[in-house]
Amino acid sequence: MFQVELVWNREFHFVAFGEPFETIEQAIEFARKTENMGDGESVKKTRVLNAEGKCVWAYGKRMS
């Protein structure tokens, strides 16, 4: 399971957004779409966490 987290424009901390995804590809696609929603200033950044809470995708690339 993979969870998308984001930082809203006027906030400083990541919060979970949406339901968990079965695959990392689905989560990454959702994260990218979320970054581009609205007027472009709603979301500062996104990341994807795995079931253990480790960041596996951020800043447009997979993390090791």
N, C-alpha and C positions, 0 to 999 in steps of 0.2 A: 504494500500500500504506500502511496505517495501523497503528501499533503502540500498544497500550495499555500505559501504565506506571502503577505505583502505589507508594505508600509504606505499608509495613506499620506497625501500631500502635506498635511500639517502635523503629522505625528512623527515619532522617532523610533518606534518599536515595531517589529514584525508581529502580525496577527494572522491566525489561520483564516483562509478564505475559501469557501466552497466545501464540497464533500471530498473525501479522499479518493484517489484514482487507483485503478488496478495496475497500470503500467506507467513507467516514467515518461514515455512518449506522450501519453494523454495529458499528464500533469504539466509537462513543458509547453505543450500547445496551449493549454488553458492559461498558463502563466503569461505567455507571450501575448495572447489576446487580451488578457486583463491589463497588461501594461499599456496597451494601445486603445483602451476603451475611453469614452468620454472626450473631453477636450484636451487630453494629453497631460493634464496637470493633476488629475485625480489620484494617481498612483505613482509614488516615487520609484519603487523597485519591488521585484518579486524574487522568490527563491522556492525551491522544492526540497522537502525533507523526506527521508525514507521512514519506515516504520519505527526505527530506533531513534529517530529525531536528529539524524546526521544530515547536514546539507549536502545534497547530491547534484544540484544545479543552481547556479546563480550567475548574474552578470553575463548572460548569454552563452554560458558554456558549462559542461559537466565538471564537477569537482572530483578530485581523486580521493 
